[in-house]
Amino acid sequence: QSALTQPASVSGSPGQSITISCTGTSSDVGAYNYVSWYQQHPDKAPKLMIYDVSDRPSGVSNRFSGSKSGNTASLTISGLQAEDEADYYCSSYTSSSPLDVFGTGTKVTVL
Amino acid sequence: QVQLQESGPGLVRPSETLSLTCTVSGGSISTYHWSWIRQPPGKGLEWIGYIYYSGSTNYSPSLKSRVTISVDTSKNQFSLKLSSVTAADTAVYYCARGTIVGATSRPSPFDYWGQGTLVTVSS
């Protein structure tokens, strides 16, 4: 089961918008609207930011939004803030396994 | 507020069995799916498997032969056993809760996580 592909790093200045991609296949991202995104600060547990491609859990800032096109899902952070500096992981339901597959992770740096 | 707390040895010898327990507080273990996820130092996340409160399980195909997840609803706990460990099993192990979307209890996504516990496999 191959991990979903994410860029290793993305950076932006405060106030800017950035987008993190998550590329899978027609067996996972492309086939199902079950893509989630997690934020992980250093030495902390991941936090759910987006689920089902574009839904936000209660309490998550609306600066975070998700979308999908074909086999690629995206997480956009608008109005970038210093506190957004963290690692971000996508995950997707897959027909290849009874368990979701995670992405490789992206380190977001706020310049 | 739901809280999850992992507990168990931080050091396991090669070829032995890793055993961890996750205690759920602030809510019932019933109705939900409960998972174990691990993260090797400096690396990404790997879903190990999950258990429904009723006892049904599903495991990662790559770990299935070595993994057992069980639940004790009377103690609001669930547990992980990973046998025949090697250095490659060294990781931070997280327990997590699946979410309810609409009226459906789903194994994922994970809306509550434990703080994680580092397990090192070494002699």
Interface residues (C-beta under 8 A of the other chain):
Chain A: Q1 A3 Y34 S36 Y38 K44 A45 P46 K47 L48 Y51 D52 P57 Y89 S91 Y93 S97 P98 L99 D100 F102 G103 T104 G105
Chain B: G44 L45 E46 W47 G49 Y50 N58 Y59 S60 P61 S62 Y94 T99 V101 P107 S108 P109 F110 D111 W113 G114 Q115 G116
